[in-house]
């Protein structure tokens, strides 16, 4: 091939690279493909809420405001991360704009060469036609050589037409990138118009006001249960897992107690993520076997029912020692008054926003549920309430804000059927369904910090979300 054709080949190769670059890079710049810039996400199981939520809002007959509020998890740097992403995107667009400018200069140079070559080819074509008309005067050999060269050049004419079209397309892309750069610069200037520190302070002030409002809320009443969220599948059919409702926000340790009897090993995990992956941080060998699955971790200590007795044990994780133990007077034990599924679940220890509780049954109360508030240090019974609900008919129970909620079964179709308020010493029948996904619940406990129900569902460790109804206290209520 002659030198002009070699150069044309290089030009076409350059155009192929340009087209390939435009098809792969420019769509992602202007947002035409499905790729999105994301920040790193290390949270394994649960996504944080981005704002405060009011589930319902109304006024009672006296004109007092009634609302349901759920506080968000802290994430004050999200706006800063978005701003950083915007700056990075703007820098990329500016870099691409410079590259397009360089490419455009090179294209214009090559384009001039193509135009010149196109003119030469058209002139050659005209000469060829003229010579063809008078080919009888030429030697056959020279005519054939000229015709072969023309045959080589003819297919390049539509290619040159396409080249001119691509050159126009590059110019259009250049203009679009210039417009995009202008828009991004404007957005960045608009964001920069607000002082970050001022915005940060406004957020803190708003959260402070909302927290003050939360302090005025009365303790919540259960309205709805949603889920479950399956966290892990492990262990036998029966067991317990829990976190400490009084732990700090940075302390997310999980404790795991498999089986309802004949076991003394408690496994500890530093976080939910470690619990899911099975990365144990520590194990504890308790001095006594436990009975049932209704244990609770509260303020750094484990409270459990000692096997074949009505004795409650307080065990410190920090010291590895028993801090207190006390017999729960008249409480039935060892499958005398268990929940419907059995498993030595006679004595159920639990905690809520108010404190530590024990739920059990006695002969004196005809096998019906008794609720006792306990001193967390000495395990002394501070006060007791006798209900009329038979313990053997209950599937499970849990406390929220001093009210005991009882399910009517541990099997499919279970619902929260009965509640008893220790504040008013009154009960009511309820109808709050929840999804028993794995057909057999042997542990169900409320965690006030997480606002969630922890459950052991047929070898599955699951979480249920709860919706609570709050009333804002007014000056007249104090």
C-alpha positions, 0 to 999 in steps of 0.5 A, spaced: 500 500 500 502 506 498 504 511 503 498 516 503 494 509 504 498 507 510 496 514 513 489 513 512 489 506 515 492 510 522 487 515 521 481 510 521 485 506 527 484 512 531 477 513 529 476 506 532 479 508 538 475 514 539 469 510 538 470 505 543 472 510 548 466 514 547 461 508 547 465 506 554 466 512 557 462 518 556 455 514 557 458 513 564 460 520 565 453 523 563 449 518 567 447 514 561 449 507 563 447 503 570 453 504 574 453 509 580 458 511 584 457 508 591 461 509 598 464 503 602 458 499 606 461 495 611 454 494 615 452 487 614 445 486 616 441 492 617 441 499 613 441 505 618 435 510 617 436 517 615 432 521 619 427 521 625 420 518 623 413 520 626 409 514 625 402 517 626 400 524 629 393 526 632 390 530 637 386 527 643 379 530 645 383 534 650 387 537 645 394 534 646 398 531 641 399 524 640 405 521 635 409 516 634 417 517 633 423 513 632 430 516 632 435 515 627 442 512 627 447 517 627 450 519 620 452 526 620 458 525 615 453 523 609 452 530 606 460 530 606 461 524 602 456 526 597 460 533 596 466 529 596 463 524 590 461 531 587 468 534 587 471 527 584 466 527 579 467 534 577 474 533 576 473 527 572 469 531 567 474 536 567 480 531 565 475 528 560 474 535 557 481 536 556 482 530 553 477 531 548 480 538 547 487 535 545 483 529 541 479 535 537 485 538 535 488 532 532 482 530 529 481 537 526 488 536 523 487 529 520 480 531 517 484 537 513 488 531 510 482 527 509 478 533 505 485 534 501 485 526 500 478 526 498 479 532 493 484 528 490 480 522 489 474 525 486 479 528 481 482 522 480 476 519 478 474 524 473 481 523 470 479 516 470 473 517 466 476 521 461 481 516 460 476 510 460 473 514 454 479 514 450 482 508 453 483 505 445 489 510 445 492 508 451 496 501 452 492 496 455 498 495 461 497 502 463 490 502 463 489 496 467 494 498 472 490 505 473 484 501 473 486 496 479 489 503 483 482 506 482 478 499 484 482 500 491 480 507 492 473 506 491 471 503 497 474 508 501 469 514 499 463 511 504 469 510 509 471 518 508 463 520 509 463 516 515 469 519 518 466 526 517 460 524 521 464 521 526 468 528 526 461 532 527 459 527 533 466 528 537 464 536 536 457 534 539 460 530 545 465 536 546 459 541 547 455 536 551 461 535 556 462 543 556 455 544 558 455 538 563 461 541 566 458 548 567 452 544 571 456 541 576 460 547 577 454 550 579 451 545 583 458 545 587 457 552 588 450 552 590 453 546 595 459 551 597 454 556 599 452 553 605 457 553 611 458 546 613 459 547 620 453 551 620 449 546 617 452 541 622 450 545 628 443 546 625 443 538 625 445 537 632 440 543 634 435 539 631 437 532 634 437 536 641 430 538 640 427 532 638 431 528 643 428 533 648 421 531 645 422 524 646 423 525 653 416 528 654 414 521 651 410 516 655 412 509 655 410 506 648 404 501 647 405 495 642 401 496 636 405 492 630 410 487 629 413 486 623 419 481 620 422 477 621 429 478 619 433 472 619 440 473 622 443 466 622 441 459 622 445 455 627 444 450 633 439 446 635 431 447 635 431 451 642 436 456 644 437 463 646 441 469 643 441 476 646 444 483 646 445 488 653 439 493 652 444 497 657 450 497 653 453 503 650 452 504 642 459 502 641 458 495 645 454 491 640 456 484 643 452 478 642 451 472 647 449 465 645 446 459 649 444 453 645 439 448 648 434 449 654 438 444 658 444 440 660 449 446 658 453 451 661 457 454 655 455 461 653 458 464 647 460 471 646 461 475 639 463 482 639 458 484 634 452 482 630 457 481 624 462 476 628 456 472 630 453 471 623 460 469 621 461 465 627 468 469 630 467 468 637 471 472 642 470 469 648 466 463 651 464 462 659 463 456 663 457 457 668 458 454 674 451 451 674 446 448 668 441 453 666 433 451 665 429 453 659 431 459 654 428 465 657 435 468 660 437 475 659 443 480 659 442 486 663 447 491 665 453 487 663 451 481 667 447 474 665 440 472 669 438 465 668 434 460 672 438 454 675 437 447 672 431 443 677 430 449 681 426 456 682 433 459 683 435 465 679 442 466 678 446 473 677 453 472 673 458 477 671 461 477 665 467 481 667 469 477 673 466 471 671 463 470 678 456 469 681 454 476 684 447 474 687 442 468 687 435 468 690 430 463 690 423 465 687 418 464 692 412 459 690 415 459 683 413 453 679 419 449 676 422 443 672 416 443 667 410 444 672 408 451 669 412 452 662 410 455 656 406 451 651 412 448 648 415 445 654 423 445 655 423 447 662 421 454 660 417 455 667 421 462 669 422 467 664 427 473 666 426 479 661 428 486 661 425 493 658 425 500 659 423 500 666 428 494 669 428 487 670 422 482 671 421 475 672 414 472 669 412 465 672 406 461 675 405 459 682 400 454 685 397 460 689 395 463 683 392 457 680 397 456 675 396 463 672 402 468 670 405 472 676 409 478 674 415 480 679 419 486 678 426 484 681 432 488 684 437 487 679 443 487 684 440 483 690 434 479 685 429 481 691 422 481 689 420 489 689 413 488 687 408 482 684 402 482 680 397 476 679 394 475 672 388 471 670 392 468 664 394 461 665 401 460 664 401 453 660 396 456 655 402 462 653 406 461 647 411 466 649 411 473 653 415 479 653 415 486 657 415 493 654 414 499 658 412 495 664 406 491 660 407 484 659 405 481 652 403 474 651 402 470 645 397 464 644 401 459 641 409 457 639 406 455 633 404 457 626 398 462 627 401 465 633 399 472 635 399 477 641 393 475 644 393 478 651 397 484 655 397 486 662 399 493 665 403 493 671 402 501 671 394 500 672 394 493 674 389 492 668 389 487 662 386 487 655 385 482 650 389 484 643 390 481 636 397 483 634 399 478 629 406 476 627 409 471 622 412 465 625 416 463 619 419 457 621 413 454 625 416 453 632 418 459 637 422 457 643 424 464 645 422 471 644 424 477 648 424 485 647 430 489 647 429 496 649 435 499 646 434 496 639 426 497 639 426 489 637 424 482 639 429 477 639 427 470 637 429 463 636 425 460 631 426 453 630 434 453 629 433 460 626 436 466 630 431 472 627 429 479 629 422 482 629 421 490 629 416 493 633 411 499 632 410 503 639 404 508 640 407 514 644 403 520 648 407 526 649 406 528 656 404 535 657 404 540 663 398 538 666 400 530 666 406 532 671 
